[in-house]
């Protein structure tokens, strides 16, 4: 290869990251921040040496098999890579990397934020004040649920799940139980009480927080049966991926009082959100803010750039997943 590698970036990234990309590569940046359609992505596959997509870009087997494909590495901006057909990437000899580690604390913080918001009805209360409908303090107004001392169940006990456990058990003196079929034997020493089945966690928990990856096996992991296995007064928190929850079943469970409420940062058909959820006061809805701090988004971008720099420098990228 002569000259600097050409890198197509599918969305706007924080300014320090874009500046670094310009310095190191022939960077084709998305100045409009509009999502690229499939034709534009196919064009990038033919015209660039590398692609930097985000979790909202679907990098399919068809795209990876684009005739005349030039792209040799897909350095995704995000820890999740379920939007990329990694089997097809391997088949076509395309390297795939992600950006783990750097978003753990911020996503854990947001999970706790959602837990507190839905338990203490803070979203509902803020809407009441903004609408000018608050008539003053009274003893029975908007009674919520205590968090301190309750039981938190974690589905997934990786980096983020463990960070949530530390916050919950330390700051709020919560009992933590968890399920993770992939956790190593040392996981029990890292906090909480391990449970063999998801159902055991659901039956014991006042709050259930999801921290599992999005895979074909975890799609609709929280279905009607598992929602029914939760305690009637329990709350579901999701900062993982939207399709881990069967949203139709969740709406039914909330409407019928099967569970008390939900705090959601991700949605099954994102960015679309069901009208039923939008109308419910016992649900907190956030626009996928899990890693949305300046510090973390810059760190994620730099991690993606590091992976590109290693690859084109002839070294193994640190975060290779395919």
C-alpha positions as CSV (number, residue, x, y, z in Angstrom):
1,X,0.0,0.0,0.0
2,X,1.3,3.5,-0.9
3,X,0.3,6.6,1.0
4,X,-1.9,6.7,4.1
5,X,-4.7,4.1,4.5
6,X,-8.2,5.4,3.7
7,X,-10.6,5.1,6.6
8,X,-14.4,5.7,6.4
9,X,-16.1,6.7,9.6
10,X,-19.9,6.2,9.6
11,X,-21.0,8.8,12.2
12,X,-19.6,11.9,13.9
13,X,-17.1,11.1,16.6
14,X,-15.8,13.4,19.4
15,X,-13.6,16.1,18.0
16,X,-10.3,14.8,19.5
17,X,-10.9,11.4,17.9
18,X,-11.6,12.9,14.5
19,X,-8.5,15.1,14.7
20,X,-6.4,12.0,15.5
21,X,-8.0,10.1,12.6
22,X,-7.1,13.0,10.2
23,X,-3.5,13.0,11.5
24,X,-3.0,9.2,11.0
25,X,-5.1,8.4,8.0
26,X,-6.9,9.6,4.9
27,X,-10.0,9.9,7.0
28,X,-13.4,10.2,5.3
29,X,-15.6,11.7,8.1
30,X,-19.4,11.9,8.2
31,X,-19.9,15.7,8.7
32,X,-23.7,15.4,8.5
33,X,-23.9,12.6,11.1
34,X,-26.7,11.0,9.0
35,X,-26.6,7.2,9.1
36,X,-25.1,5.6,6.0
37,X,-27.5,3.4,4.0
38,X,-26.5,0.0,2.6
39,X,-25.4,1.5,-0.7
40,X,-23.1,4.0,1.0
41,X,-21.7,1.2,3.2
42,X,-21.1,-0.9,0.1
43,X,-19.3,2.0,-1.5
44,X,-17.1,2.4,1.6
45,X,-16.3,-1.3,1.4
46,X,-15.0,-0.8,-2.1
47,X,-13.3,2.6,-1.7
48,X,-11.6,2.4,1.7
49,X,-9.0,0.3,3.5
50,X,-10.9,0.4,6.8
51,X,-14.3,1.0,8.1
52,X,-15.2,2.5,11.5
53,X,-18.9,1.8,12.1
54,X,-21.0,2.2,15.2
55,X,-23.4,-0.3,16.9
56,X,-26.2,1.0,14.8
57,X,-24.6,0.0,11.5
58,X,-25.4,-3.5,10.3
59,X,-22.3,-5.0,8.7
60,X,-23.9,-8.0,7.0
61,X,-22.4,-10.9,5.1
62,X,-23.6,-9.2,1.9
63,X,-21.6,-6.1,2.7
64,X,-18.5,-8.1,3.7
65,X,-18.8,-9.9,0.4
66,X,-19.2,-6.8,-1.7
67,X,-17.5,-7.3,-5.1
68,X,-14.3,-5.4,-5.3
69,X,-14.2,-5.0,-1.5
70,X,-11.1,-3.2,-0.4
71,X,-11.7,-2.9,3.4
72,X,-9.5,-5.2,5.4
73,X,-10.5,-4.1,8.9
74,X,-13.7,-3.1,10.6
75,X,-12.8,-1.2,13.8
76,X,-16.2,-0.8,15.4
77,X,-16.9,2.1,17.9
78,X,-18.5,0.1,20.7
79,X,-18.0,-2.9,22.9
80,X,-20.9,-4.9,21.3
81,X,-20.4,-6.4,17.9
82,X,-23.6,-8.3,17.3
83,X,-24.3,-5.9,14.5
84,X,-21.4,-7.4,12.5
85,X,-21.5,-10.8,10.9
86,X,-18.2,-12.0,12.4
87,X,-18.5,-15.4,10.8
88,X,-18.7,-13.8,7.4
89,X,-15.8,-11.5,8.3
90,X,-13.6,-14.5,9.1
91,X,-14.7,-16.1,5.9
92,X,-13.7,-13.1,3.8
93,X,-10.5,-12.4,5.8
94,X,-11.7,-9.1,7.3
95,X,-10.4,-8.3,10.8
96,X,-13.0,-7.0,13.3
97,X,-12.2,-5.1,16.5
98,X,-14.2,-3.5,19.3
99,X,-13.6,-1.1,22.2
100,X,-14.0,-3.0,25.5
101,X,-13.1,-1.9,29.1
102,X,-13.4,1.9,28.6
103,X,-17.2,2.1,29.0
104,X,-17.6,-0.1,32.1
105,X,-18.0,2.6,34.8
106,X,-20.3,4.9,32.8
107,X,-22.6,2.1,31.8
108,X,-22.7,0.8,35.4
109,X,-23.4,4.3,36.7
110,X,-26.3,4.6,34.2
111,X,-27.8,1.2,35.3
112,X,-27.8,2.5,38.9
113,X,-29.4,5.7,37.7
114,X,-32.2,3.9,36.0
115,X,-32.7,1.7,39.1
116,X,-33.0,4.8,41.3
117,X,-35.2,6.7,38.9
118,X,-37.8,3.9,38.4
119,X,-37.8,3.0,42.1
120,X,-38.2,6.6,43.3
121,X,-40.4,7.7,40.5
122,X,-38.1,10.6,39.6
123,X,-39.0,10.8,35.9
124,X,-42.7,10.9,36.8
125,X,-42.0,13.6,39.4
126,X,-40.0,15.8,37.1
127,X,-42.7,15.7,34.5
128,X,-45.2,16.7,37.2
129,X,-43.2,19.7,38.1
130,X,-42.4,20.8,34.5
131,X,-46.1,20.5,33.6
132,X,-47.0,23.0,36.5
133,X,-49.2,20.3,38.1
134,X,-47.4,20.1,41.5
135,X,-49.6,21.4,44.3
136,X,-47.1,21.0,47.1
137,X,-45.7,18.4,49.5
138,X,-48.0,15.9,51.1
139,X,-47.3,12.7,53.0
140,X,-48.7,10.3,50.4
141,X,-47.5,11.9,47.3
142,X,-45.7,9.7,44.7
143,X,-44.6,7.0,47.2
144,X,-41.8,4.9,45.6
145,X,-39.8,1.9,46.6
146,X,-36.7,1.9,48.9
147,X,-33.5,0.8,47.2
148,X,-31.2,0.4,50.2
149,X,-31.0,-3.1,51.5
150,X,-33.0,-4.7,48.7
151,X,-31.9,-7.6,46.5
152,X,-30.4,-6.9,43.1
153,X,-30.2,-9.7,40.5
154,X,-27.7,-9.5,37.7
155,X,-28.1,-11.4,34.4
156,X,-24.5,-11.3,33.2
157,X,-21.5,-10.9,35.5
158,X,-18.9,-9.5,33.2
159,X,-17.1,-6.2,33.6
160,X,-20.2,-4.1,33.7
161,X,-22.2,-6.5,35.9
162,X,-19.4,-6.6,38.4
163,X,-19.2,-2.8,38.5
164,X,-22.9,-2.6,39.1
165,X,-22.6,-5.1,41.9
166,X,-19.9,-3.0,43.6
167,X,-22.0,0.1,43.5
168,X,-25.1,-1.6,44.7
169,X,-23.5,-3.6,47.5
170,X,-21.2,-0.8,48.7
171,X,-23.3,2.3,48.3
172,X,-26.7,0.9,48.9
173,X,-26.0,-2.2,51.0
174,X,-27.9,-4.3,48.5
175,X,-27.7,-8.1,48.5
176,X,-26.5,-9.1,45.0
177,X,-27.3,-12.4,43.3
178,X,-26.2,-13.2,39.7
179,X,-26.3,-15.6,36.8
180,X,-23.6,-15.9,34.1
181,X,-22.9,-19.3,32.4
182,X,-19.6,-17.9,31.1
183,X,-18.2,-16.6,34.4
184,X,-15.0,-18.3,35.5
185,X,-14.5,-20.1,38.7
186,X,-12.9,-17.0,40.2
187,X,-16.1,-15.0,39.7
188,X,-17.5,-15.9,43.1
189,X,-14.7,-14.0,44.8
190,X,-15.6,-10.8,43.0
191,X,-18.9,-10.2,44.8
192,X,-22.5,-11.4,45.0
193,X,-23.9,-14.8,45.2
194,X,-23.9,-17.0,42.1
195,X,-27.1,-18.8,41.0
196,X,-27.2,-21.6,38.5
197,X,-30.4,-20.6,36.8
198,X,-31.8,-17.3,35.6
199,X,-35.1,-18.3,37.2
200,X,-33.5,-18.5,40.6
201,X,-32.1,-14.9,40.2
202,X,-35.6,-13.6,39.1
203,X,-37.4,-15.2,42.0
204,X,-35.1,-13.7,44.6
205,X,-34.6,-10.2,43.3
206,X,-36.4,-6.9,43.9
207,X,-34.5,-5.4,41.0
208,X,-33.2,-7.3,37.9
209,X,-30.5,-5.7,35.8
210,X,-29.4,-7.1,32.4
211,X,-25.7,-7.2,31.4
212,X,-25.5,-10.0,28.9
213,X,-24.3,-9.7,25.3
214,X,-26.7,-9.7,22.4
215,X,-26.4,-13.1,20.7
216,X,-28.9,-15.4,19.0
217,X,-29.1,-17.3,22.3
218,X,-29.9,-14.2,24.4
219,X,-32.6,-12.8,22.0
220,X,-35.8,-12.4,24.0
221,X,-34.0,-13.9,27.0
222,X,-36.5,-12.0,29.1
223,X,-39.7,-13.4,27.6
224,X,-43.2,-13.7,29.0
225,X,-42.3,-16.7,31.1
226,X,-39.3,-15.1,32.7
227,X,-41.0,-11.8,33.3
228,X,-43.7,-13.9,35.1
229,X,-41.0,-15.5,37.2
230,X,-40.0,-12.1,38.7
231,X,-41.5,-10.8,41.9
232,X,-44.8,-8.8,41.4
233,X,-43.1,-5.7,43.0
234,X,-39.9,-6.1,41.1
235,X,-38.3,-3.8,38.5
236,X,-36.4,-4.6,35.3
237,X,-33.4,-2.6,34.2
238,X,-31.8,-2.9,30.8
239,X,-28.6,-1.2,29.7
240,X,-27.4,-4.2,27.6
241,X,-29.2,-4.6,24.2
242,X,-32.8,-4.0,23.4
243,X,-33.6,-7.4,21.8
244,X,-32.6,-9.2,25.0
245,X,-36.1,-8.3,26.1
246,X,-39.3,-9.3,24.4
247,X,-40.8,-5.8,24.3
248,X,-44.3,-6.9,23.6
249,X,-44.2,-9.3,26.6
250,X,-42.7,-6.5,28.7
251,X,-45.5,-4.1,27.8
252,X,-48.0,-6.8,28.8
253,X,-46.2,-7.6,32.1
254,X,-46.2,-3.9,33.0
255,X,-49.8,-3.3,32.0
256,X,-51.0,-6.4,34.0
257,X,-48.9,-5.6,37.1
258,X,-46.7,-8.7,36.7
259,X,-43.8,-6.5,37.5
260,X,-43.8,-3.0,39.1
261,X,-41.8,-1.1,36.5
262,X,-38.8,-0.9,34.1
263,X,-35.8,1.3,33.4
264,X,-34.7,1.1,29.8
265,X,-31.8,2.6,28.0
266,X,-32.1,0.3,24.9
267,X,-35.0,-0.9,22.9
268,X,-35.9,-3.9,20.7
269,X,-36.5,-1.8,17.5
270,X,-34.3,1.1,18.3
271,X,-34.7,4.0,17.8
272,X,-38.4,3.2,17.6
273,X,-40.1,2.9,21.1
274,X,-43.5,1.3,21.5
275,X,-46.3,3.7,22.1
276,X,-47.4,1.6,25.1
277,X,-44.1,2.2,26.8
278,X,-44.2,5.9,26.1
279,X,-47.5,6.2,27.8
280,X,-46.5,4.4,31.0
281,X,-45.5,6.3,34.1
282,X,-43.9,3.3,35.7
283,X,-41.2,3.1,33.0
284,X,-38.1,5.3,32.6
285,X,-36.9,5.7,29.0
286,X,-33.5,6.9,28.0
287,X,-32.0,7.3,24.5
288,X,-29.1,4.8,24.7
289,X,-26.9,6.9,27.0
290,X,-25.0,4.1,28.6
291,X,-21.5,5.2,27.6
292,X,-22.5,8.8,26.8
293,X,-19.9,10.9,28.7
294,X,-17.2,13.0,27.0
295,X,-14.5,11.0,28.7
296,X,-15.8,7.6,27.7
297,X,-16.7,8.4,24.1
298,X,-13.3,9.9,23.5
299,X,-11.7,6.8,25.1
300,X,-13.8,4.5,22.9
301,X,-12.8,6.5,19.8
302,X,-9.1,6.4,20.7
303,X,-9.4,2.6,21.3
304,X,-10.8,2.2,17.8
305,X,-8.0,4.3,16.4
306,X,-5.4,2.3,18.3
307,X,-6.7,-0.9,16.7
308,X,-6.4,0.7,13.3
309,X,-2.9,2.0,14.0
310,X,-1.8,-1.4,15.2
311,X,-3.3,-3.2,12.2
312,X,-1.8,-0.9,9.6
313,X,1.5,-0.8,11.5
314,X,1.8,-4.6,11.1
315,X,0.9,-5.5,14.7
316,X,-2.0,-7.5,16.1
317,X,-4.8,-5.2,17.1
318,X,-5.4,-5.3,20.9
319,X,-9.2,-5.8,20.7
320,X,-9.6,-8.3,17.8
321,X,-12.8,-10.3,17.9
322,X,-12.6,-11.8,14.4
